[in-house]
Structure formats: C-alpha cells, structure tokens
C-alpha cells in the first residue's frame, strides 16, 4: 500500500480523496499496487466526511511518517503550500500539486530539490484542469522542437466572453452570472485580469523551452476592457474574442510570452472552444499543430489529473521522471512588443484619420456602433503600432489571430 497525504480539503483536495476511494481497484491495477489516503491536513473540521479519521492539523505528523511516500498539495498560493512542499521533499517524499501559482513562481527551485533527492515533483493539474498537457509535452511530443504554443487557459474568462458573444450581455452582467454559477470567485481579479492564464502559460513555456519563465516578466492584459461593441465588430468580420496565453520561440532560441485578448478567426481551432472549456494549441516542427481540449477546471476533472500524477509517482519511486527545466537567464526572453501581428483597433469615428495613419487597413462595419469605427491593420509589431497610435485615441486594441 502506498500511503498518500493530502494538504487542503477544498474543491480539488476533496475531489482527489473521492477519486482515490471511488476508483480504488482501477487505480491499484494501473499503479500495480494499492494507493490509499492516510492523512488529510486542514485547519477546518469535517466531522461528517467519510475521511474524518484521516484529518490532522499538524504537518509534522505527515513530515515525520516514513509510511507517507506521496504528498498531494492542493492548498494553493505560495505561503504554506511552498513551505510544506519544500519540507515534504526534504523529508524524502514525492509531491503532486495542482497549484499553478506555486509552480509558475518556484517551479525551478522545487524541481531542482526533487532532482537532488531522486524524487518527483509533478503538476499535470496545474494547467488545463483535467486536460492532459504537461505529460504530452514532456513525453508524447518529445521528438519535436516546439516553437509556439497558445491557448484558452482560463475557463472563467472564456465563459464570460461566451456569454457576451452568444447572449449579448455586458461584461459586468456576464461576470455576475459566472459568479452565480460558481465559475468566478467573489474576487475574480486573478481570472479577469489575466493572472491565472499568465501563470499557466509560464509553466507551459518553461516546460516547452527548458528555461524558467517567471510571471512578473510576462506582459498580461485581461478582459475587463472588452465591450459589446468589440464583440459586434469582431463578429461582423468573422472573428470571436478570446483571452489567450501565447509563447513563441525564435530561431535564435529566445522566447517570449504574453497574455491578452485576441480576435480569433472562425476557422481557427480555438474559435469553437466555448464556456468553461479550455483549448491549447501546440506547434511542433515534426507534428505541426495539435490541440488539447477539455474541462479546464472543476472538482473531478482536476482531481483526475492529480490522481494520474499520484499513479505516476508511485511507479517512479526508484527512477524519477525526467521533468525539469533550467533557471532563467538574461538572454532567455525577447520583448513580445517586437512580435508582428495584425491588430484590431476600435476608436471614435475617425476613419479619415485612421486611413491616413495606417493605410491598407480593412474597415469593419457594425450598424449599432454609432459614432465608432473599427478596423484591422496590416501585420506590424506593437512597437510600430504604438508609434502610429499617437495620432489616434483608440478605445480598444487587440491582437488578431487567424
């Protein structure tokens, strides 16, 4: 029997316990050994839980129990989660997590700590919830040089944008609906300001390109400025608005990452990823484009990914998985403002001025947008765009991805 300790009994932690219990025999077969929950750490009491006998409040009980081989961290954040993860690894225990903030911020350090002690630090559930993406990149696509990866990485923002597109409701109304449905927190800033997507694209970029990409080095824009006018203009030209995280590697090996709203063409693989679903496109030099799609969050989908990592860790006690990356360096990144894109611009009705400034633009029409003009530019860098925009007062500026 492999004994597991779960840190945090919230949505994901309780889901992990449930999956381990419900699918006990299937998991034992796949792991070639039984796996069971010995401890659950939480400051709260759960007297009615079927796991009530497993609860402890002192991490040192877990830390000092040699029977515990795998610690599952589902606390979240970078406070106690960071401390307990380090202590678990130092105590000779492999760690599995769904904590994207911790991996994005301290992944290099924790992976190195695991490597030094021949342990595993696994985090499939940190990106995409139940969508397999970490393992496919590190294993299934290992024969490829990946040069670009982009996707819808946050279900809350995708739900909000879907409501705006399909039902014509404002951003504020769509956000309230997302909170009512339980898709958005009372404080939704991490989602709607793009921070959650930023952490996820950092993890994917670090894994794909072998250098740690830190969130504070990634330009990040959320969806709070998207309006129904933008939705209408985009639709009239055959586009949908999606919040994307994107990372690109240049031929010289340098990498860039950013998070921002995009106009996505209707023929793009991501155009029909709606509501709380996520979609991630990876481009490899051998395979071309592949897309990973599924539930990006939720109790059981995320728990499914966590438990898959538990099984993996239980099968690699003696031969750790080769999952790590190097520290960042000054020459790792290039400025995303130098990437060339076409750009969507909405401004007060100033078509004459826009034509003089931009030349070669394609005007979009939208009957209800009285007093406003929108257009898509030719391909140019953000640096060049910003220089041209000094002659206009734009209301919205988004990248275009066909």
C-alpha positions in Angstrom: 0.0 0.0 0.0 1.3 3.4 -1.0 0.2 6.0 1.7 -0.8 9.4 0.5 -1.3 12.7 2.4 -3.5 15.4 1.0 -2.8 19.0 2.0 -6.0 21.0 1.9 -9.6 19.6 1.7 -11.1 22.2 -0.6 -12.6 21.6 -4.0 -9.6 19.8 -5.5 -8.4 18.1 -2.3 -11.7 16.6 -1.6 -12.0 15.5 -5.2 -8.7 13.7 -5.0 -9.8 11.8 -1.9 -13.1 10.9 -3.7 -11.4 9.7 -6.9 -8.8 7.6 -4.9 -11.7 6.0 -3.0 -14.2 5.5 -5.7 -11.8 4.2 -8.3 -9.6 2.3 -5.8 -9.4 -1.0 -7.7 -8.9 0.6 -11.1 -6.1 2.8 -9.6 -4.5 -0.2 -7.9 -4.5 -2.1 -11.2 -2.9 0.8 -13.1 -0.3 1.5 -10.4 0.4 -2.2 -9.8 -0.1 -1.5 -6.1 -2.8 -0.2 -3.8 -2.9 3.6 -3.1 -4.8 5.0 -0.1 -5.2 8.2 1.8 -3.6 8.1 5.3 -3.7 11.8 6.2 -5.6 14.9 5.2 -4.2 18.2 6.5 -6.7 21.1 7.0 -7.3 23.7 9.7 -11.1 23.0 9.5 -13.0 20.1 10.9 -15.1 17.7 8.8 -17.0 15.5 11.2 -19.4 14.3 8.6 -16.7 13.4 6.0 -16.2 9.7 5.1 -12.5 10.5 5.6 -13.0 12.1 9.1 -10.4 9.7 10.7 -7.7 10.9 8.3 -7.7 14.6 9.4 -4.7 16.2 11.1 -3.8 19.8 11.7 0.0 19.4 12.3 2.1 19.0 9.1 4.9 17.5 11.1 2.8 14.3 11.6 2.9 13.8 7.8 6.5 15.0 7.5 7.8 12.5 10.1 5.8 9.5 9.0 8.0 7.2 6.8 4.9 5.4 5.5 3.8 8.5 3.6 5.5 8.4 0.2 3.5 10.9 -1.7 2.2 14.3 -0.6 -0.6 16.0 -2.6 -0.6 19.8 -2.3 -3.9 21.4 -3.0 -3.7 24.3 -0.6 -3.0 26.9 -3.3 -0.9 30.1 -3.1 2.8 30.4 -2.3 2.6 30.6 1.5 2.0 27.4 3.4 2.0 25.5 0.2 5.6 26.5 -0.6 6.8 25.7 2.9 5.1 22.3 3.1 6.2 21.3 -0.4 9.8 22.0 0.5 9.6 20.2 3.8 7.9 17.2 2.1 10.7 17.0 -0.5 13.4 17.4 2.2 11.7 14.6 4.1 12.1 12.3 1.1 8.5 12.4 -0.1 7.4 13.0 -3.7 4.9 15.8 -4.2 2.0 16.2 -6.6 0.2 19.5 -7.0 -2.5 21.4 -8.8 -1.1 24.8 -7.7 -0.2 26.8 -10.8 0.9 29.8 -8.8 3.5 27.8 -6.9 4.8 26.0 -10.0 5.0 29.2 -12.0 6.8 31.1 -9.2 9.0 28.4 -7.6 8.9 25.6 -10.1 12.7 25.6 -10.9 13.7 25.6 -7.2 11.3 22.8 -6.3 12.1 20.7 -9.4 15.8 21.0 -8.5 15.1 20.0 -4.9 13.3 16.9 -6.2 16.0 16.1 -8.6 18.7 16.3 -6.0 16.8 13.8 -3.8 15.7 11.5 -6.7 12.1 12.4 -6.0 9.2 13.5 -8.2 7.5 16.9 -8.3 4.5 16.5 -10.6 2.0 19.1 -11.6 -0.2 17.9 -14.5 -3.3 19.5 -12.9 -1.7 23.0 -12.7 -2.6 23.7 -16.3 -5.8 22.9 -18.0 -7.5 21.1 -15.1 -8.3 17.7 -16.4 -6.8 18.2 -19.8 -3.6 16.2 -20.3 -1.0 18.7 -21.4 2.1 18.5 -19.2 2.7 14.8 -19.9 2.1 15.1 -23.6 4.5 17.9 -24.0 7.2 16.2 -21.9 6.7 12.7 -23.4 4.4 12.4 -26.4 5.9 15.4 -28.2 9.4 14.9 -27.0 10.6 14.2 -30.6 9.5 17.7 -31.6 11.1 21.1 -31.4 8.2 23.2 -30.1 8.2 26.8 -31.5 4.8 28.1 -30.5 2.1 27.3 -28.0 -1.1 29.3 -27.4 -4.5 28.7 -25.9 -7.6 29.5 -23.8 -6.2 28.7 -20.4 -8.9 30.2 -18.1 -12.4 28.8 -18.1 -13.9 31.8 -16.2 -12.9 34.4 -18.8 -13.9 32.1 -21.6 -17.3 31.7 -20.0 -17.7 35.4 -19.7 -16.7 36.1 -23.3 -19.0 33.3 -24.5 -22.0 34.9 -22.7 -21.1 38.3 -24.2 -20.9 36.7 -27.7 -23.8 34.4 -27.6 -26.3 36.3 -25.4 -25.3 39.9 -25.9 -24.9 40.7 -22.3 -22.3 43.2 -21.0 -19.1 42.2 -19.3 -20.5 43.2 -15.9 -23.6 41.1 -16.4 -21.6 38.1 -17.7 -19.3 38.3 -14.7 -22.2 38.3 -12.2 -23.6 35.3 -14.0 -20.2 33.5 -13.8 -20.1 34.2 -10.0 -23.7 33.0 -9.6 -22.8 29.7 -11.4 -19.7 29.2 -9.3 -17.3 29.8 -12.2 -15.9 33.0 -10.8 -14.7 33.9 -7.3 -16.2 36.7 -5.2 -12.9 38.4 -6.0 -12.4 37.5 -9.7 -9.3 39.6 -10.3 -6.9 36.6 -10.8 -9.1 35.4 -13.7 -10.4 38.6 -15.4 -7.1 40.5 -15.1 -5.3 37.5 -16.8 -3.0 36.5 -13.9 -4.3 32.9 -13.8 -3.6 32.5 -17.5 -0.2 34.1 -17.1 0.9 31.5 -14.5 -0.2 28.7 -16.8 1.5 30.0 -19.9 4.7 30.4 -17.8 4.5 26.8 -16.9 4.0 25.6 -20.4 6.7 27.9 -21.8 9.2 26.7 -19.1 8.4 23.1 -19.9 8.5 23.5 -23.7 11.6 25.6 -23.9 13.6 24.5 -20.9 14.1 27.8 -19.1 12.0 29.0 -16.1 9.7 31.9 -17.3 8.6 34.0 -14.3 5.1 35.6 -14.3 6.4 39.0 -13.4 8.3 39.1 -16.8 5.2 38.4 -18.8 3.0 41.3 -20.2 -0.5 40.5 -19.1 -3.8 42.0 -20.0 -7.2 40.7 -19.0 -10.7 41.1 -20.5 -12.1 44.0 -18.4 -11.9 46.4 -21.4 -13.8 44.1 -23.8 -17.2 45.7 -24.7 -20.2 44.6 -26.7 -19.1 46.9 -29.5 -15.9 44.9 -29.8 -17.9 41.7 -29.8 -20.1 43.1 -32.6 -17.3 44.4 -34.7 -15.4 41.1 -34.4 -18.4 39.1 -35.4 -19.1 41.2 -38.4 -15.6 40.3 -39.7 -15.8 36.6 -38.9 -13.9 36.7 -35.6 -14.6 35.8 -31.9 -12.8 37.4 -29.0 -10.8 35.0 -26.8 -8.3 35.6 -24.0 -5.1 33.8 -25.0 -1.8 33.0 -23.4 0.8 32.7 -26.0 4.5 31.8 -26.1 6.8 31.8 -29.1 10.4 30.7 -29.6 12.5 32.5 -32.2 15.1 30.8 -34.4 17.9 32.2 -32.1 16.4 30.3 -29.2 15.0 33.3 -27.4 11.4 33.1 -26.0 8.5 35.5 -25.4 5.3 35.1 -23.5 2.2 37.3 -23.1 -1.5 37.1 -22.2 -4.0 39.3 -24.0 -7.5 39.3 -25.7 -7.3 38.3 -29.3 -9.6 38.3 -32.3 -9.7 34.6 -33.3 -10.8 33.7 -36.8 -13.8 31.4 -37.2 -11.6 28.8 -38.9 -9.1 28.7 -36.0 -9.0 25.6 -33.9 -9.9 27.7 -30.8 -12.9 29.5 -32.2 -15.4 27.0 -31.0 -14.0 26.4 -27.5 -16.8 27.9 -25.5 -18.0 28.4 -21.9 -15.7 27.0 -19.2 -13.8 24.7 -21.6 -10.1 25.2 -22.4 -8.2 24.6 -25.6 -4.4 24.6 -26.1 -2.6 24.5 -29.5 1.0 23.3 -29.7 3.1 23.6 -32.8 6.0 21.2 -33.2 8.3 21.1 -36.2 7.5 17.4 -36.9 3.9 17.1 -36.0 2.6 20.6 -36.9 -0.4 21.8 -34.9 -2.1 19.7 -32.3 -4.8 20.8 -30.0 -5.8 19.7 -26.5 -9.4 20.4 -25.4 -11.5 19.7 -22.4 -12.7 20.8 -19.0 -10.2 23.3 -17.7 -11.3 23.3 -14.1 -13.7 21.6 -11.8 -13.5 19.2 -8.8 -13.4 15.9 -10.5 -11.6 16.8 -13.8 -8.8 18.4 -11.9 -8.7 15.6 -9.4 -8.4 13.1 -12.3 -5.2 14.8 -13.4 -3.9 14.9 -9.8 -4.5 11.2 -9.3 -2.9 10.4 -12.6 0.2 12.0 -11.2 -0.1 10.1 -8.0 -0.1 6.8 -10.0 2.9 8.1 -12.0 4.8 9.0 -8.8 4.0 5.6 -7.3 5.6 3.9 -10.3 8.7 6.0 -10.3 10.0 5.8 -6.7 13.3 4.4 -7.8 13.7 6.0 -11.2 12.4 9.6 -11.1 10.6 11.1 -14.1 12.8 13.4 -16.2 10.7 16.5 -15.7 12.5 19.8 -15.1 14.0 22.9 -16.6 16.9 25.3 -16.2 16.9 28.6 -14.4 16.2 31.7 -16.5 19.0 33.8 -17.7 19.2 37.4 -19.1 19.2 36.1 -22.7 16.2 33.8 -22.3 13.5 36.3 -23.3 12.8 38.7 -26.1 10.2 41.5 -25.9 6.7 40.5 -27.1 6.3 44.0 -28.4 8.6 43.0 -31.3 6.3 40.2 -32.5 4.4 41.1 -35.6 0.6 40.7 -35.6 -2.4 42.2 -37.3 -4.2 44.4 -34.9 -7.9 45.2 -34.2 -8.5 48.8 -33.3 -11.8 50.5 -32.2 -11.9 54.2 -31.9 -14.2 57.2 -32.0 -15.4 57.7 -35.6 -12.2 58.9 -37.2 -12.0 56.8 -40.4 -10.3 59.5 -42.4 -7.5 60.0 -39.8 -7.1 56.2 -39.5 -6.8 55.7 -43.2 -4.1 58.4 -43.4 -2.2 56.9 -40.5 -2.5 53.2 -41.2 -3.0 52.7 -44.9 -4.0 49.3 -46.2 -6.4 48.7 -43.3 -9.7 46.9 -43.7 -12.7 48.7 -42.4 -15.4 46.8 -40.4 -19.0 47.9 -40.2 -21.3 47.5 -37.3 -24.7 49.2 -37.5 -25.2 49.6 -33.8 -21.8 51.2 -33.2 -22.9 54.7 -33.8 -20.0 57.2 -33.7 -17.4 54.4 -33.6 -15.1 52.9 -36.2 -13.2 49.6 -36.0 -10.6 48.2 -38.4 -7.8 45.6 -38.7 -4.3 46.7 -39.6 -1.7 45.0 -41.7 0.9 43.0 -39.8 3.2 45.0 -37.6 4.9 45.0 -34.2 3.3 46.5 -31.1 6.3 48.9 -31.0 5.4 50.2 -34.5 1.7 50.2 -33.7 2.2 52.3 -30.6 4.1 54.9 -32.6 1.2 55.1 -35.1 -1.5 55.2 -32.4 -0.1 58.5 -31.2 -2.3 60.0 -33.9 -5.5 58.4 -32.7 -7.3 57.8 -29.4 -8.2 54.1 -29.6 -10.9 52.7 -27.4 -9.8 49.0 -27.8 -6.6 47.4 -29.2 -6.4 43.6 -29.6 -4.2 41.2 -31.5 -5.7 39.3 -34.4 -5.1 35.5 -34.7 -6.5 34.0 -37.9 
